[in-house]
Structure formats: structure tokens, C-alpha cells
Amino acid sequence: MNFIDVYENDSGNLIDLPVAATLRVILEENPSTGYRWKVEDQSSGCLEMVSHEFYINNDHIVGAGGLVVFYFQPMKPGRCTLYLKLGRPWEGDKAITKRFRIAVFIR
């Protein structure tokens, strides 16, 4: 399987994604604090989130942070923008501490 990986420092960039590849968005997260990354908008229909996973940095420390990995499959060629936000869902938009945005060109 062919993966194209993007990280937090790629926010704001244009990503070239072959239609046969899977986009992996890899972000730091500490769910024990209640702050979680969530897809904010993918309304264009050119990407579909197929799964996400959390990998803890150190399994010996309670409350340790780690990495969340989102997997997106291209649905059709074109250009779209993917938005994610980091916050506590029950506190609404006032709790958003970070935003992630990439433009994706699917070829």
C-alpha cells in the first residue's frame, strides 16, 4: 500500500496525492486531557476518512501523549481542502487550541 504522510508542520501546504495512494495525517495528541483531533470539514467529497488510530509514546506512563493517525482515501481526482481541529468536544469551539489545514490535489 502506498502512503503519503503529512505532519502538523505541513499545515497550510498543498499535498500532491495519487488517486491510488492513502493519505496519512499524523498529529500529536494527548487524549487523557480531553483534547482530541477531529475532522472539521471534508465536505468536498474528494477524500473519505477510512480509519484513525492512536499510538501512545510510552506505555509505562499513565496519561502519556502520543500520535493520532488519520487515514484518508481519495474518492475522485480534483482539489479539496481538509480541515482538522484540536479541542475538547464538549466545550465547543471555545476549547479549540489548534487547527490543521491542507489543500490536496488528487491526480
PATORKOL-801666 format. One line per field, with one value per residue (C-alpha): residue number from 1; residue in three letters; z negated, x negated, y. Coordinates in nm, 3 decimals. Layout:
BEGIN
seq <- c(NUM;...) .
type <- c(ALA;...) .
up <- c(Z;...) .
east <- c(X;...) .
north <- c(Y;...) .
END
This chain:
BEGIN
seq <- c(1;2;3;4;5;6;7;8;9;10;11;12;13;14;15;16;17;18;19;20;21;22;23;24;25;26;27;28;29;30;31;32;33;34;35;36;37;38;39;40;41;42;43;44;45;46;47;48;49;50;51;52;53;54;55;56;57;58;59;60;61;62;63;64;65;66;67;68;69;70;71;72;73;74;75;76;77;78;79;80;81;82;83;84;85;86;87;88;89;90;91;92;93;94;95;96;97;98;99;100;101;102;103;104;105;106;107) .
type <- c(MET;ASN;PHE;ILE;ASP;VAL;TYR;GLU;ASN;ASP;SER;GLY;ASN;LEU;ILE;ASP;LEU;PRO;VAL;ALA;ALA;THR;LEU;ARG;VAL;ILE;LEU;GLU;GLU;ASN;PRO;SER;THR;GLY;TYR;ARG;TRP;LYS;VAL;GLU;ASP;GLN;SER;SER;GLY;CYS;LEU;GLU;MET;VAL;SER;HIS;GLU;PHE;TYR;ILE;ASN;ASN;ASP;HIS;ILE;VAL;GLY;ALA;GLY;GLY;LEU;VAL;VAL;PHE;TYR;PHE;GLN;PRO;MET;LYS;PRO;GLY;ARG;CYS;THR;LEU;TYR;LEU;LYS;LEU;GLY;ARG;PRO;TRP;GLU;GLY;ASP;LYS;ALA;ILE;THR;LYS;ARG;PHE;ARG;ILE;ALA;VAL;PHE;ILE;ARG) .
up <- c(0.000;0.092;-0.184;-0.164;-0.516;-0.642;-0.984;-1.184;-1.026;-0.684;-0.778;-0.511;-0.237;0.090;0.098;0.425;0.377;0.639;0.656;0.575;0.253;-0.102;-0.285;-0.645;-0.867;-1.175;-1.467;-1.834;-2.077;-2.446;-2.483;-2.862;-2.880;-2.677;-2.380;-2.063;-1.694;-1.491;-1.122;-1.099;-0.732;-0.436;-0.256;0.091;0.123;0.276;-0.043;-0.274;-0.623;-0.641;-0.992;-1.267;-1.536;-1.847;-1.929;-2.281;-2.314;-2.629;-2.758;-3.107;-3.191;-3.278;-3.084;-2.831;-2.497;-2.160;-1.793;-1.626;-1.266;-1.032;-0.708;-0.407;-0.078;0.239;0.392;0.719;0.892;0.813;0.548;0.199;-0.144;-0.461;-0.800;-1.144;-1.488;-1.831;-2.124;-2.386;-2.203;-2.498;-2.532;-2.172;-1.959;-2.258;-2.350;-2.010;-2.069;-1.724;-1.367;-1.081;-0.715;-0.395;-0.034;0.151;0.525;0.623;0.958) .
east <- c(0.000;-0.129;-0.106;-0.161;-0.237;-0.172;-0.251;-0.150;-0.425;-0.268;0.039;0.108;-0.069;0.056;0.020;-0.001;0.185;0.204;0.555;0.411;0.241;0.370;0.319;0.198;0.231;0.008;0.058;-0.046;0.239;0.296;0.649;0.614;0.650;0.971;0.812;0.866;0.814;1.134;1.207;1.370;1.464;1.423;1.738;1.586;1.629;1.287;1.148;1.302;1.168;1.144;0.998;0.791;0.563;0.384;0.028;-0.095;-0.451;-0.532;-0.308;-0.460;-0.333;0.031;0.171;-0.113;-0.050;-0.117;-0.028;0.310;0.306;0.598;0.627;0.797;0.875;0.906;1.253;1.201;0.941;0.952;0.858;1.003;0.913;0.901;0.958;0.896;0.923;0.780;1.011;1.245;1.564;1.796;1.666;1.739;1.532;1.405;1.183;1.010;0.637;0.501;0.621;0.471;0.543;0.401;0.503;0.495;0.453;0.566;0.435) .
north <- c(0.000;0.344;0.610;0.985;1.111;1.463;1.609;1.916;2.125;2.055;2.260;2.522;2.326;2.177;1.798;1.605;1.276;0.999;0.852;0.507;0.627;0.669;0.998;0.961;1.269;1.220;1.461;1.480;1.423;1.355;1.219;1.185;1.566;1.554;1.729;1.527;1.592;1.583;1.627;1.968;1.973;1.741;1.845;1.841;1.465;1.403;1.239;0.982;0.910;0.533;0.498;0.654;0.511;0.637;0.531;0.605;0.737;0.539;0.260;0.278;0.627;0.688;0.983;0.989;1.153;1.005;1.028;1.005;0.886;0.957;0.757;0.919;0.751;0.963;0.937;1.125;1.341;1.711;1.961;1.986;2.116;1.909;2.077;1.928;2.086;2.001;2.064;1.926;1.832;1.900;2.259;2.357;2.594;2.795;2.497;2.470;2.511;2.420;2.389;2.190;2.259;2.115;2.154;1.823;1.781;1.430;1.312) .
END
